[in-house]
């Protein structure tokens, strides 16, 4: 018998494909637009959300039977805010320059509708282990889209990946630039993030017709 049952494994795999929080549920779009101009920022944001959602889901699940229904949203906000503060302090301690780049967007994890949605829809009704897996799955589904979008935006917009030139030097005209290639500055502008997400949604639905709404 494997570590995970089929139902438990689905909690991780479903958000990566047919129930992705960004492309299917259309949640967390704001951060997909705001911080995907650079791959490094997208990776750090993905890891941050993974920590907050996985641990937060467990905490809410452990408290689910003692949280008064009238103040459950307040309790959820306190839990996610405490976890975001931890993330913010860790970033400032070990990656200060990156923490300045992400700045307000780390704080906005508190209002990320994916996190609050999983607290409300899953953690309040399930045990800690399944809630942990649900948090991992949805955070990975969110992170995969962020990283894909950031990969293409940074590569085509700046010719770099993780800040490292991969297409050549645009000043010295080496690599692809020697052939006349030019960076597309529009790629690093927020509207392009929405277009890239739209292309991902189109590809996903073209491959799985069941996802197309009537």
C-alpha positions, 0 to 999 in steps of 0.5 A: 500500500502506498503512502497516499491513497488514490483520493489523497493523491488526487488532492495534490495532482488535481490542482496541477491540471484539471482543477488549477486554482488560476486557470480553472478556478480563476483565483490568485490572478493579481499576483500572477500579473504583479510579480511574474516579470522576473522568474526569481520573484515568481519562485519565491512567491510560489514557495511563500504561498506553499508554506502559508497554505500548507501550514495554514490549512493544518492549523485551521483544520486542528482548530475547526471544532473550536472556532465559532462560526461567527468569527471564523473569517477573523480567525482565518485572517489571523492565522494567515497573517501570522504565517505571512509575517514569518515569511516576510521576516525570513525573506528580510533576513536571508534575501533582503534585496528580493524582499524589497522587490516583492515588498507589498506583494508578500503582505498581499498573500493575506488576501490571496483568495486561494488561501482563504478559499481553501481554509473555508472550503476544505480545512474547516471540513477535513482532518489535518493530513488531508488539509495539508495535502490540499494546501500542498496541491493548490499551492503547487498548482498556483506556483506552476502557473506563476513560474511558467508565466514568469519564465516566458516573460523574463526570457522574451522581455529581458533575454534572461532567466533568474537574471542570467543572460541566456540569449546573448548580450543585447549591447554587444550584439552577441548570441541571438542579438547578432542575428537581429533579435530584440527583446520585447519590452511589452512582455515585462508589462502587466498586461502581457501576464494576463495574455500569457495566462489566457494562452495557458487557459486556451491550451489547457482547454484545447487539450481537455474539452471537458473543461470548456463551459457551455 
